[in-house]
């Protein structure tokens, strides 16, 4: 499957992960201030603008996964490989910190040990856990999407958006039990169905400029919504938590921007074979970039490593952002290349190929076609 993926979509995967790193730089670096904060400066507005353009990152990454999974047969080994990759980083970074004597006392209890050793069930990485759960559901969702008519699938997506997007939070200053802000499996299922519709019914027209403009317009609207809602809620009073209601993964402008950006890159063509190989080389390490810098022992070290707060008050804030994001991304990429070599070596030594063939018998329970006239 990896060999058949288009370099243009893999390039988008790289960009999506870069956006993720940008969001973590801004959020965990303390640059995203609350509306009305007296400490707001020109750099605060710049941080809000960057955030508005990068907020599509998670949705785009899930759309890419759903786009490929809907037509891909289920493979048990895919789940195992994802789990071992997550475990490698979760336990590996922790062990390195233990050896160096750098684990803070606050992270030395049994709870944290279980988090490092059981990263998926303990939700060490929320995205990794939810993504793996989506992969487990993917064959069933794929069958459902392909069995439905075009109208039925479209209706299904509309219902999912009504139920699980931020529409109720936007219409009313209240949250609902179904609004997970785009961090849960319900939202990932919604994105999967949208990706399935694109894969099954949206033709590649080759026009990437128009959807790219839509993405840019959606991001601009998201940015503008901040002062507009901030001023209105400020005038009404006692609604301070409502000003950033649109800055969530399952909010309208983020959804529209993510779909538009995905369609833009889907319609692009990368003719250079050498460039395609380079893109795929880097794209294969994107998940590792996330797993490394979002480890619990590292995720809050942004300011300590990159002196973000120091540069936040200077004209060099944007330069510091670019250097830090590229530094983290490249470091994560190199580490994951090393991880890939280690895993390839272990697979060869232990002859895991034969084990994979034995495990693959499980796949038939996910991939078998439904039988007709079965009375059960």
C-alpha positions in Angstrom: 0.0 0.0 0.0 2.8 2.4 0.9 4.3 2.1 -2.6 1.0 3.1 -4.3 0.5 6.2 -2.2 0.9 9.4 -4.1 3.8 11.7 -3.2 1.5 14.7 -3.2 -0.6 13.3 -0.4 2.5 12.2 1.4 3.8 15.7 1.1 0.6 16.9 2.8 1.3 14.3 5.6 4.6 16.0 6.2 3.0 19.5 6.2 0.3 18.3 8.6 2.9 17.1 11.0 4.8 20.3 10.7 1.6 22.1 11.6 1.2 19.8 14.6 4.7 20.8 15.8 3.8 24.4 15.3 0.7 24.1 17.4 2.6 22.5 20.2 5.3 25.2 20.0 2.6 27.9 20.3 0.5 26.2 22.9 3.0 24.6 25.2 5.4 27.5 24.7 2.9 29.9 26.3 2.3 32.1 23.3 -1.4 31.7 22.9 -2.9 34.2 25.4 -6.5 34.6 26.4 -8.6 37.3 24.7 -8.4 40.5 26.7 -5.1 39.5 28.5 -3.3 42.8 29.2 0.0 41.1 28.1 -1.2 40.7 24.5 1.3 42.1 22.0 1.8 42.1 18.2 3.5 38.7 18.6 0.3 37.5 20.3 -1.7 38.4 17.2 0.9 36.7 15.1 0.7 33.5 17.2 -3.1 33.6 16.8 -2.8 33.9 13.1 -0.3 31.0 12.8 -2.6 28.9 15.0 -5.6 29.6 12.7 -3.7 28.4 9.6 -2.2 25.3 11.4 -5.3 24.1 13.3 -6.3 21.9 10.4 -3.3 19.6 11.1 -5.0 16.8 13.0 -8.1 16.7 10.8 -5.8 16.5 7.7 -3.8 13.7 9.2 -6.9 11.7 10.0 -8.4 12.4 6.5 -5.2 11.0 4.9 -5.4 7.8 7.1 -9.1 7.3 6.3 -8.6 8.0 2.6 -6.1 5.1 2.3 -7.8 2.7 4.8 -11.2 2.8 3.2 -9.9 0.8 0.2 -7.1 -1.1 2.0 -7.7 -4.6 3.4 -7.3 -4.9 7.2 -4.0 -6.1 8.4 -3.5 -7.2 12.0 0.2 -6.6 11.6 -0.6 -2.9 10.9 -2.0 -2.6 14.4 0.9 -4.4 16.0 3.4 -2.3 14.2 1.7 0.9 15.3 1.5 -0.4 18.9 5.2 -1.3 18.9 6.1 2.0 17.4 4.2 3.8 20.2 5.7 1.5 22.8 9.2 2.1 21.5 9.0 5.8 22.1 6.9 5.7 25.3 9.1 3.2 27.1 12.3 4.1 25.3 12.4 7.8 26.2 11.4 6.9 29.8 14.2 4.3 30.1 16.8 6.8 28.7 15.7 9.4 31.3 15.9 6.8 34.0 19.5 5.9 33.0 20.5 9.6 33.0 18.7 10.2 36.3 16.5 12.8 34.7 13.0 11.5 35.6 11.4 14.0 37.9 10.0 12.6 41.2 6.5 13.6 40.1 6.8 10.9 37.3 8.1 8.1 39.4 4.9 6.5 40.7 3.1 3.4 39.6 0.6 5.4 37.6 3.3 6.9 35.4 5.2 3.6 35.0 1.9 2.0 33.7 1.5 5.0 31.3 5.0 4.5 29.9 4.6 0.8 29.5 1.0 0.7 28.4 0.8 3.8 26.2 -2.3 3.0 24.2 -4.7 2.0 27.0 -3.3 4.6 29.4 -3.8 7.3 26.7 -0.2 8.5 27.0 -0.6 9.9 23.4 -4.3 10.8 22.9 -3.9 10.9 19.1 -2.1 7.5 18.9 -4.8 5.8 21.0 -7.7 7.3 19.1 -6.0 6.6 15.7 -5.4 2.9 16.5 -9.0 2.6 17.6 -10.0 4.1 14.3 -7.8 1.6 12.4 -9.6 -1.3 14.3 -12.9 0.1 13.2 -11.8 1.0 9.7 -12.7 -2.3 7.9 -16.3 -2.1 9.2 -16.6 1.6 8.4 -15.2 0.9 5.0 -17.7 -1.8 4.3 -20.5 0.4 5.5 -19.4 3.4 3.3 -19.1 1.2 0.2 -22.5 -0.5 0.8 -24.3 2.8 1.1 -25.4 4.8 -1.9 -23.9 8.1 -2.5 -26.9 9.9 -1.1 -26.9 7.7 2.0 -23.2 8.3 2.7 -23.7 12.0 2.3 -26.7 11.9 4.7 -24.6 9.9 7.1 -21.9 12.5 7.1 -24.4 15.3 7.6 -25.8 13.5 10.7 -22.4 12.8 12.1 -21.4 16.5 11.7 -24.6 17.6 13.4 -24.0 15.2 16.3 -20.3 15.5 16.8 -19.2 18.9 15.5 -19.2 22.2 17.5 -22.5 23.3 16.0 -24.4 23.2 19.3 -21.6 24.9 21.1 -21.6 27.7 18.5 -25.4 28.1 18.5 -25.7 28.0 22.3 -23.1 28.9 24.9 -23.0 25.4 26.3 -21.3 22.1 25.6 -23.0 18.7 25.0 -21.9 15.2 26.0 -21.3 14.5 22.3 -18.8 17.3 21.8 -15.3 15.9 22.4 -13.7 19.0 20.7 -12.3 16.6 18.0 -10.2 14.6 20.4 -12.2 11.4 20.5 -13.1 8.4 18.4 -16.5 9.9 17.5 -14.9 12.7 15.6 -12.3 10.4 14.0 -15.2 8.2 12.7 -16.8 11.4 11.2 -13.5 12.3 9.5 -13.1 8.7 8.2 -16.5 8.9 6.6 -15.7 12.2 4.9 -12.5 10.7 3.6 -14.4 7.7 2.4 -16.8 9.9 0.5 -13.9 11.8 -1.1 -12.2 8.5 -2.1 -15.4 6.9 -3.6 -17.2 9.9 -5.1 -15.0 13.0 -5.6 -13.0 12.8 -8.8 -9.5 14.2 -9.1 -10.0 17.2 -11.4 -6.4 18.5 -11.3 -7.5 22.0 -10.0 -5.6 22.5 -6.7 -5.7 26.4 -6.6 -9.4 26.7 -5.8 -9.4 24.4 -2.8 -6.2 26.0 -1.6 -7.9 29.4 -1.7 -10.8 28.0 0.3 -8.4 26.7 2.9 -6.7 30.1 3.1 -10.1 31.8 3.3 -11.3 29.5 6.1 -8.1 30.1 8.1 -8.5 33.9 7.7 -12.2 33.6 8.8 -11.1 31.5 11.8 -8.5 34.2 12.8 -11.0 37.0 12.4 -13.6 35.2 14.5 -11.3 35.7 17.5 -11.6 39.5 17.8 -15.2 39.5 16.6 -16.4 36.9 19.1 -14.1 38.4 21.7 -15.6 41.9 21.4 -19.2 40.6 21.3 -18.8 38.3 24.3 -16.9 41.0 26.1 -19.8 43.4 25.6 -22.3 40.8 26.8 -20.2 39.8 29.8 -19.6 36.6 31.8 -18.9 34.6 28.6 -15.1 34.7 28.6 -14.8 31.0 27.8 -16.9 31.4 24.6 -14.4 33.6 22.7 -12.4 30.8 21.2 -15.3 28.5 20.5 -14.3 28.1 16.8 -10.6 27.2 17.6 -11.3 23.5 17.9 -10.7 20.5 15.6 -14.5 19.9 15.1 -15.5 23.5 14.5 -16.7 24.6 11.0 -13.8 26.7 9.7 -11.3 24.0 10.8 -13.3 21.3 9.1 -13.8 23.2 5.8 -10.1 24.2 5.8 -8.9 20.7 6.4 -11.1 19.2 3.6 -10.1 22.0 1.2 -6.4 21.5 1.9 -6.7 17.8 1.5 -8.4 18.2 -1.9 -5.8 20.7 -3.0 -2.9 18.3 -2.4 -5.0 15.4 -3.8 -5.3 17.2 -7.1 -1.6 18.1 -7.3 0.8 16.2 -9.4 4.5 15.6 -8.5 6.2 14.4 -11.6 9.7 14.0 -10.3 10.5 10.5 -9.3 13.5 11.5 -7.2 11.5 14.2 -5.4 8.7 11.6 -4.7 11.3 9.2 -3.1 12.5 12.0 -0.9 9.0 12.9 0.1 8.1 9.3 0.9 11.3 8.9 2.9 10.4 11.9 5.2 6.7 11.0 5.2 7.4 7.6 6.7 8.8 9.2 9.8 6.0 11.7 10.5 4.4 9.6 13.2 7.7 9.2 15.0 8.1 13.0 15.0 4.9 13.2 17.0 5.7 10.3 19.4 9.1 11.7 20.3 8.3 15.4 21.0 4.9 14.6 22.6 6.3 12.2 25.2 5.2 13.2 28.7 8.8 13.8 29.8 9.4 16.1 26.8 6.1 17.8 25.8 6.4 20.7 28.3 10.1 21.4 27.7 9.6 23.8 24.8 10.5 27.0 26.6 13.3 25.3 28.5 15.0 24.2 25.3 14.1 27.0 22.9 13.7 30.0 25.2 10.3 30.8 23.6 9.3 33.3 26.3 12.5 35.2 25.9 12.0 35.6 22.1 8.2 36.1 22.4 8.9 39.7 23.5 11.2 40.4 20.7 11.0 40.9 16.9 12.8 37.5 16.5 9.7 35.5 17.7 8.9 34.2 14.2 12.5 33.3 13.5 12.7 31.4 16.8 9.4 29.6 15.9 10.8 28.5 12.5 14.1 27.3 14.0 12.5 25.4 16.9 9.8 23.7 14.7 12.3 22.6 12.0 14.8 21.5 14.7 12.2 19.3 16.5 10.8 18.0 13.2 14.3 17.0 11.8 15.4 15.5 15.1 12.3 13.4 15.3 12.7 12.3 11.7 16.3 11.2 12.2 15.4 9.3 15.4 12.5 7.5 13.6 14.8 6.6 10.7 17.0 4.9 13.4 13.9 3.2 14.9 13.0 1.9 11.5 16.5 0.4 11.1 16.3 -1.2 14.5 12.8 -2.7 13.8 14.0 -4.0 10.4 17.0 -5.6 12.1 14.9 -7.2 14.8 12.4 -8.5 12.2 15.2 -10.1 10.2 16.9 -11.7 13.2 13.7 -13.1 14.7 12.3 -14.0 11.3 9.1 -12.1 12.0 7.9 -12.5 8.5 6.8 -16.0 9.2 5.0 -14.8 12.3 3.3 -12.2 10.3 1.9 -14.8 7.9 0.5 -16.8 10.9 -1.1 -13.7 12.4 -2.6 -12.8 9.1 -5.2 -15.5 9.5 -7.0 -13.1 11.9 -7.4 -10.7 9.0 -10.2 -12.8 7.4 -12.5 -12.0 10.3 -12.2 -8.3 9.4 -12.1 -8.6 5.6 -14.6 -11.3 4.8 -17.5 -10.1 2.7 -21.0 -10.3 4.3 -23.0 -13.3 3.3 -26.4 -13.0 1.7 -29.5 -14.3 3.4 -27.9 -15.2 6.7 -30.5 -15.6 9.4 -28.7 -15.0 12.6 
